[in-house]
Every structure is written in C-alpha cells, then in structure tokens.
C-alpha cells in the first residue's frame, strides 16, 4: 500500500510540474500517463496506450458534451442574453439593487440554456455591466454580480461538469442535473440577498455613487445616473418580455424532462435541444446568416475539442492509476484511520478549493474523481450529493485568483475597470458559496430530495 501511495504522489508531482511549466492541461495529462506506464507498468502495456486513448472516447454518452456546448454557443450568439436581462430588470427594478439582482437572475436562466460559466458571464456581462454602471452602480458591485452569477453556469443544468462527473463515476446524469436545480436556486437567492444588503449598507461607499454622477462607458458615451425608482414598466411590457424568453425556458425544461423521464438518452436529448435551439434563434431573431452559423460551429468545435482531449488523457491517467491500485489503496488507508468522515470531507473540500485556484473545473473533475470517488463511497457519502457539492466548490475557484477564469472574462468585456475592483466586488460571493456548502452539508436533502422524489415517482 505504501508503495502505491508513494507512486501516486510522484505522479501528481510530475503532473503539477508539467502544468506549472506551461504545458497545456491535456498534453500534461497525456505525458504523465505515458511516463507512468513506462516507469511503473510492464513495458508491454505501452502497446495499449493508443487503445486506452481510443477507448476513453469510444463512449456514445460523450456526444452530449459537444451538443450541449453547441446549444450554449447558439444562445450566446443570439440576443437571448439581452432579453433575459431586460426581463429580469422589468420585474426587479423597484427593489434596491434590482439591476444587479437582474444580472444574477439572468445568469441563472442563461446557465440553464448554456452550461458554461465563462459563456454565461460573457453573454450577460456585455449587456448588464454598462447598464449597471450607467445607473450609478459601482464597478465592484456591477462586475461582482456578473462574475458570481456566471459561476451558476456549471451548476444549473445542463452542466458540462456534472455530465463529466456522471460519466466518470457512472452516475445518472439525469439525477445529477435534477440535483443541481434546488442548490442553483438557493445560491441565486443568496447572491441576490447579498446584493440587497450591500446596496443598503454601503450606499455611500464603493457600492454607490453620488447622485447625478456621470460614468463613461466603454463605448465612449456618457449616461447620467438614473434613479431606478423613476423607471416604470407597464404590466403589458413585463409580460411581453417574459413571453419573449419563455420559448427558451420551455425548451430547456423539455430537454431535461425528456432526459430524466427516460424518453431520451443524454445524447439524444442534447441533440434535440441543440437543433431546436437553432430553430428558435432563427424564428425569434431572424438574424442567422451563413457566416454567423459557421462561426458558431467553429467556436463549439474548438471548445469541444479542448474538453474531449482533456477527457481522453485524464481517462488514460485514471486507468493507469487504477492498474497501480492507487485510488483503492488511498481509500482503504483513509477508512482504516477511523476518523470522523466529515473531517475527511473537509480535507477534500480544502483540496478541491486549492486545485480550483489554478485549474479549470473540467480538469479537476477528470483528474481527481477517479481518486476521490472510492473514498466517497467507502465513507458512505451520497454520490449525487457529492457531485453537486463538488461543483459548488469549483464555483469558488472560478472567482478566486490567480486563475479565476470569470474574473478575466469580465475584465475582457469591461477593460476600463481595474482588476482589483472586479476582485473586491467578487470576493463576498466566495464566502457565500462557502456558506452554501455548509448549508448543503447540514441539510443534504436540499440536493438529494428532488432526484430521490422523482426517481421514486417513476417506480425506482
């Protein structure tokens, strides 16, 4: 056992060293797996390296990833993000901080259409940040709401990280999706509650600007600060705004329902969803040209290729580590220590948060799940619960430096705002996500009740 664990430490050190040297994650995974085969397995196993790579991708379920990515690209290239934001603003504008809340709510809805954190932050941020700054919101609050709201893209279904977790652990993707619904709604409400509190307590600080102040927007124009209470929308306008986004919401609910109710496999549901999303964009916005369609296909292909390469080589590394009995021995060693399982979970959460400071969620899921899953099952944690909580943990990594992908996405769409202001506005949401993990640990039914209830209603 000691030998296998020492080998595991060596493999992890080599992998981290390669990534620290700047090697792309997929290639670092592949080279580490190659070296592990050469150093610790029979040389004859090297002949099967190519077969390992092929087998890791020879899974029809993996087709769900590029299809959902394409569906997200379709929505991201349309005016759906602007419509979602406008609908949220019309319904929440009279609440203190309502415009920032609208950004979070729009992010939550767009996450259900997209499944990507970066795409959610970029799509909503382009529309919401100029609007918020033009109405007197500070740079920190404006960008923080979008940075944090964007993280919902990896939690609210369809989520690429939950798909990969389900494939890696052989858990039901449908149950994982449903398990993310209530936590996604709870975190959305917690984000909005913080915005209300921040705008109430910090009216004269960085979260508010003096009345009548003017803000120069990225396009060079100026908008005077407007008093939100002075804006008024008729009920007819509010309902019309909802009706415009309703087809997209109905689509995603239909896709998830067909998946969970067993009418379609994940790949079939994703294919239908991607096709109908394209049809809706064409019918509602009537702005799809051949050039725009080609751009969407190329964007989706590029992102899908990156994810699939990471999937392939991480699966190979996981297979090699399994041959070396590293995950099994680690799980056995931890269970034999006879310590409280929640201390182990605390250590796992801290480890995941540390990885999240440097690596994207997709990489973390595929790298550590083969090692952590035997530990989770040995300690009798619910796999669905752990998949959702693990995803919430990785949301924290998306808004913490030095990597903090969403920080740089928002910086890219709002280059006039200093990164320090974006970071200051985002850090409170890290604490909120941490509190939510504690909440879901104390009340695990917030995650497991809905999947269990639906599963039982379908006859087990």
C-alpha positions in Angstrom: 0.0 0.0 0.0 2.8 2.4 0.9 4.5 1.8 -2.4 1.3 2.5 -4.4 0.7 5.7 -2.5 4.3 6.9 -3.0 3.8 6.2 -6.7 0.6 8.3 -6.6 2.4 11.2 -5.0 5.1 11.0 -7.6 2.6 11.0 -10.5 0.8 14.0 -9.0 4.1 16.0 -8.6 5.1 15.2 -12.2 1.6 16.4 -13.4 1.7 19.6 -11.5 5.3 20.3 -12.6 4.3 19.9 -16.2 1.3 22.2 -15.9 3.4 24.8 -13.9 5.9 24.8 -16.8 3.1 26.0 -19.1 2.2 22.7 -20.9 -1.5 22.6 -21.9 -3.5 20.5 -19.5 -4.5 17.8 -21.9 -0.9 17.2 -23.0 0.4 17.3 -19.4 -2.1 14.6 -18.6 -1.1 12.5 -21.6 2.6 12.8 -20.9 2.2 12.0 -17.2 0.2 8.9 -18.1 2.8 7.9 -20.7 5.6 8.3 -18.1 3.7 6.3 -15.5 3.2 3.4 -18.0 7.0 3.4 -18.8 8.2 3.7 -15.2 5.7 1.6 -13.2 4.0 -0.8 -15.6 5.2 -3.6 -17.8 6.7 -2.1 -21.0 4.3 -4.2 -23.0 1.5 -2.1 -21.6 2.8 0.8 -23.7 1.5 -1.0 -26.8 -2.0 -0.4 -25.4 -1.6 3.3 -24.8 -3.3 4.2 -28.1 -6.0 1.7 -27.3 -6.6 3.4 -23.9 -7.0 6.7 -25.6 -9.4 5.4 -28.1 -11.5 3.5 -25.5 -11.7 6.6 -23.3 -13.5 8.4 -26.2 -15.4 5.4 -27.5 -18.5 6.2 -25.5 -21.7 7.4 -27.1 -22.6 9.3 -23.9 -19.7 11.7 -24.5 -21.6 13.0 -27.5 -23.7 15.0 -25.1 -20.7 17.3 -24.4 -20.2 18.9 -27.9 -24.0 19.0 -28.4 -24.7 21.0 -25.2 -21.7 23.2 -25.9 -23.2 23.9 -29.4 -26.5 24.7 -27.8 -24.8 27.1 -25.5 -22.9 28.7 -28.4 -26.2 29.2 -30.3 -27.8 31.1 -27.3 -24.6 33.0 -26.7 -24.6 34.3 -30.3 -28.2 35.5 -30.2 -30.0 38.3 -28.3 -31.2 35.8 -25.7 -28.9 37.2 -23.1 -30.1 40.8 -23.6 -33.7 39.6 -23.5 -33.2 37.6 -20.3 -31.5 40.6 -18.6 -34.3 43.0 -19.7 -37.0 40.7 -18.5 -35.3 40.5 -15.1 -34.8 44.2 -14.9 -38.5 44.9 -15.7 -39.6 42.7 -12.8 -37.0 43.6 -10.2 -36.1 47.2 -11.0 -38.0 48.7 -8.0 -36.1 46.6 -5.5 -32.9 48.1 -4.0 -30.1 46.7 -6.1 -32.6 45.3 -8.5 -30.5 45.8 -11.6 -27.6 43.8 -10.1 -30.2 41.1 -9.0 -31.5 41.1 -12.6 -27.9 40.3 -13.7 -27.7 37.3 -11.3 -31.2 36.1 -12.3 -30.4 36.5 -16.0 -27.1 34.5 -15.4 -29.1 31.7 -13.7 -31.6 31.5 -16.6 -28.8 31.7 -19.2 -26.9 29.0 -17.3 -29.9 26.7 -18.0 -29.5 27.5 -21.7 -25.8 27.3 -21.9 -24.0 25.1 -19.3 -20.8 27.2 -19.4 -19.6 29.6 -16.7 -17.4 31.7 -18.9 -20.0 31.9 -21.6 -22.7 32.9 -19.1 -20.5 35.7 -17.6 -19.5 37.0 -21.0 -23.0 37.0 -22.5 -24.8 38.6 -19.6 -21.8 40.9 -18.7 -21.8 42.6 -22.1 -25.3 43.7 -21.6 -25.6 44.2 -17.8 -22.3 45.9 -16.8 -22.8 49.0 -19.0 -26.4 49.3 -17.8 -25.5 49.0 -14.1 -22.6 51.5 -14.4 -24.8 53.9 -16.3 -27.3 53.9 -13.4 -24.7 54.6 -10.7 -23.7 51.1 -9.6 -20.0 51.0 -8.6 -17.5 49.0 -10.6 -17.2 46.4 -7.8 -20.9 45.7 -7.5 -21.5 45.7 -11.2 -18.8 43.3 -12.1 -19.1 41.2 -8.9 -22.7 40.3 -9.7 -21.8 39.1 -13.2 -18.6 37.2 -12.1 -20.6 35.4 -9.4 -23.7 34.9 -11.4 -21.6 33.3 -14.2 -20.5 30.6 -11.9 -24.0 29.2 -11.9 -23.3 28.0 -15.5 -21.5 24.9 -14.1 -24.2 24.1 -11.5 -27.6 24.7 -13.1 -28.4 22.0 -15.7 -27.3 21.3 -18.3 -23.8 21.4 -16.8 -20.8 20.1 -18.5 -19.0 19.4 -15.2 -22.0 17.4 -13.9 -22.0 15.5 -17.2 -18.3 14.6 -16.9 -18.7 13.7 -13.2 -21.6 11.4 -14.1 -19.6 9.7 -16.9 -16.5 9.3 -14.7 -18.5 7.8 -11.8 -21.2 6.0 -13.8 -23.9 8.0 -12.0 -27.2 9.1 -13.6 -26.7 12.4 -15.5 -30.4 13.0 -15.2 -30.3 12.7 -11.4 -27.2 14.9 -11.2 -29.0 17.6 -13.3 -32.1 17.5 -11.1 -29.8 17.5 -8.0 -28.4 20.8 -9.1 -31.7 22.6 -9.5 -32.5 23.4 -5.8 -28.9 24.3 -4.9 -28.8 26.6 -8.0 -32.0 28.3 -6.9 -30.8 28.6 -3.3 -27.4 30.1 -4.3 -29.2 32.6 -6.7 -31.3 33.8 -3.8 -28.3 34.1 -1.5 -26.5 36.2 -4.2 -29.5 38.5 -4.5 -29.8 38.8 -0.7 -26.1 39.9 -0.5 -26.7 42.5 -3.3 -29.7 43.9 -1.3 -27.6 44.0 1.9 -24.6 45.5 0.2 -26.6 48.3 -1.5 -28.4 49.0 1.7 -25.3 49.2 4.0 -22.8 50.7 1.5 -24.8 53.4 -0.1 -22.0 56.0 0.4 -19.1 53.6 -0.2 -17.8 51.7 -3.2 -21.3 50.2 -3.8 -22.9 53.5 -4.6 -22.0 56.7 -6.4 -23.1 60.3 -5.7 -26.4 61.3 -7.1 -26.1 62.8 -10.6 -22.6 61.3 -11.2 -21.8 60.5 -14.8 -20.0 57.4 -15.9 -18.0 57.0 -19.0 -18.9 53.7 -20.7 -16.6 51.5 -22.8 -18.2 52.8 -26.0 -17.2 56.4 -25.1 -20.7 57.7 -24.4 -22.0 59.1 -21.2 -25.1 58.3 -19.2 -26.2 60.3 -16.2 -27.0 58.3 -13.2 -30.7 57.4 -13.2 -32.9 56.8 -10.2 -34.3 53.3 -10.7 -37.5 54.1 -8.8 -38.3 56.6 -11.5 -38.4 53.9 -14.2 -41.8 52.4 -14.8 -42.9 49.4 -16.9 -46.4 48.6 -17.7 -47.7 45.1 -17.0 -48.1 44.6 -20.7 -44.4 45.3 -21.2 -43.4 42.9 -18.4 -45.5 40.1 -19.7 -44.2 40.7 -23.3 -40.6 40.5 -22.0 -41.4 37.2 -20.3 -43.1 35.8 -23.4 -40.0 36.5 -25.5 -37.8 34.4 -23.3 -40.4 31.8 -22.4 -39.7 29.6 -25.5 -36.1 29.1 -24.5 -37.1 28.2 -20.9 -39.7 25.8 -22.2 -37.0 24.2 -24.4 -34.5 23.6 -21.7 -37.2 22.2 -19.3 -38.4 19.9 -22.1 -34.9 18.7 -22.8 -34.2 18.0 -19.1 -37.7 16.4 -18.7 -37.2 14.0 -21.6 -33.8 13.1 -20.2 -34.9 12.4 -16.7 -38.2 10.8 -17.5 -36.4 8.3 -19.7 -37.8 9.4 -23.1 -34.4 10.1 -24.4 -30.7 9.3 -23.6 -28.5 12.2 -22.7 -27.0 12.3 -26.2 -30.5 12.2 -27.8 -31.8 15.0 -25.5 -28.8 17.1 -26.2 -29.1 16.6 -30.0 -32.8 17.6 -30.0 -32.0 20.6 -27.7 -29.3 21.9 -29.9 -31.4 21.6 -33.1 -34.5 23.2 -31.5 -32.3 26.0 -30.0 -31.0 26.8 -33.5 -34.6 26.8 -34.8 -35.8 29.1 -32.1 -33.0 31.6 -32.7 -33.8 31.6 -36.4 -37.5 32.0 -35.8 -37.4 34.6 -33.0 -34.5 36.8 -34.0 -34.3 36.1 -37.8 -30.7 37.2 -37.9 -28.8 34.0 -38.6 -26.5 34.2 -41.6 -24.3 31.5 -43.0 -21.2 33.3 -41.8 -22.6 33.6 -38.3 -23.6 29.9 -38.3 -20.1 28.9 -39.4 -18.6 31.0 -36.6 -20.9 29.2 -34.1 -19.8 25.8 -35.4 -16.2 26.7 -35.2 -16.5 28.1 -31.7 -18.3 25.0 -30.5 -15.8 22.7 -32.2 -12.8 24.4 -30.7 -14.2 24.3 -27.1 -15.5 20.7 -27.6 -12.1 19.6 -28.9 -10.3 21.0 -25.9 -12.7 19.3 -23.5 -12.5 16.0 -25.3 -8.7 15.9 -25.3 -8.8 16.5 -21.6 -11.4 13.7 -21.2 -9.2 11.3 -23.2 -5.9 11.8 -21.5 -7.4 12.1 -18.0 -9.2 8.8 -18.5 -5.9 7.2 -19.6 -4.2 8.5 -16.5 -7.1 7.3 -14.3 -6.8 3.8 -15.9 -3.1 3.7 -15.3 -3.5 4.8 -11.6 -6.2 2.1 -11.2 -3.8 -0.5 -12.6 -1.4 0.7 -9.9 -4.2 0.4 -7.2 -3.6 4.0 -6.1 -7.2 5.0 -5.7 -8.2 1.7 -4.0 -5.2 1.8 -1.5 -5.8 5.5 -0.7 -9.5 4.8 0.1 -8.5 1.9 2.2 -5.9 3.9 4.1 -8.4 6.7 4.9 -11.1 4.3 6.0 -8.7 2.5 8.3 -7.8 5.7 10.0 -11.2 5.6 11.8 -11.6 9.4 11.9 -14.9 11.2 11.5 -15.9 11.2 7.9 -16.7 14.9 7.9 -13.1 15.7 8.7 -12.2 13.8 5.6 -14.8 15.7 3.7 -13.4 19.0 5.0 -10.0 18.0 3.8 -11.4 17.0 0.4 -13.1 20.4 0.1 -10.0 22.3 1.0 -8.0 20.2 -1.5 -10.5 20.9 -4.3 -10.5 24.6 -3.5 -6.7 24.7 -3.7 -6.9 23.0 -7.1 -9.6 25.4 -8.2 -7.1 28.3 -7.6 -5.1 27.0 -10.5 -7.1 24.7 -12.7 -10.5 24.9 -14.5 -13.4 22.7 -13.3 -13.3 20.3 -16.2 -9.7 19.4 -15.5 -10.4 19.0 -11.8 -13.4 16.7 -12.3 -11.5 14.4 -14.6 -8.2 14.4 -12.7 -9.4 13.8 -9.1 -12.7 11.9 -9.5 -11.1 8.5 -10.1 -9.1 9.0 -6.9 -11.8 10.6 -4.7 -14.8 8.5 -5.7 -13.7 5.3 -3.9 -13.1 7.4 -0.8 -16.6 8.9 -1.0 -18.3 5.6 -1.5 -16.3 4.0 1.3 -17.3 6.8 3.7 -21.0 6.3 2.6 -21.5 9.8 1.1 -24.2 10.1 -1.5 -22.5 10.2 -4.9 -25.2 12.6 -6.3 -24.8 14.9 -3.3 -21.0 14.9 -3.6 -21.1 15.7 -7.3 -23.2 18.8 -6.7 -21.2 20.0 -3.7 -18.0 19.4 -5.6 -19.4 21.6 -8.4 -20.3 24.4 -5.9 -16.7 24.2 -4.6 -15.3 24.6 -8.1 -17.6 27.7 -8.5 -15.4 29.3 -5.8 -12.3 28.6 -7.9 -13.8 30.5 -10.8 -13.8 33.7 -8.9 -10.6 33.5 -6.9 -7.1 34.4 -8.2 -4.6 33.6 -9.6 -6.6 31.9 -12.3 -10.2 32.9 -11.6 -11.5 32.4 -15.1 -14.6 34.5 -14.6 -12.5 37.4 -13.3 -10.6 37.6 -16.6 -13.7 37.1 -18.7 -15.3 40.1 -17.1 -12.1 42.1 -17.3 -12.0 41.3 -21.0 -15.5 42.7 -21.6 -15.0 45.7 -19.3 -11.4 46.7 -19.8 -11.8 50.1 -18.3 -12.5 48.6 -14.8 -9.3 47.7 -12.8 -8.9 44.0 -12.0 -8.6 45.0 -8.3 -12.2 46.4 -8.3 -13.5 43.3 -10.0 -11.8 41.1 -7.4 -13.1 43.2 -4.5 -16.6 43.1 -5.8 -16.4 39.3 -6.3 -14.8 38.1 -3.0 -18.1 38.3 -0.9 -19.6 35.7 -3.2 -16.8 33.3 -2.4 -17.8 33.4 1.2 -21.5 32.9 0.1 -20.5 29.8 -1.8 -18.6 28.5 1.2 -21.7 29.1 3.4 -23.8 27.3 0.8 -21.5 24.2 1.0 -22.0 24.1 4.8 -25.8 24.5 4.2 -25.9 21.6 1.8 -23.8 19.5 4.2 -26.1 20.2 7.2 -29.2 19.8 5.0 -28.2 17.3 2.3 -31.9 16.8 1.3 -31.6 20.2 -0.5 -29.6 18.2 -3.0 -30.9 14.7 -2.8 -34.6 15.2 -2.2 -35.7 16.1 -5.7 -33.7 13.4 -7.5 -35.0 10.8 -5.0 -38.6 12.0 -5.2 -38.6 11.9 -9.0 -36.9 8.6 -9.1 -39.4 7.0 -6.7 -42.3 8.6 -8.6 -41.1 6.8 -11.7 -41.1 3.5 -9.9 -37.5 3.2 -8.9 
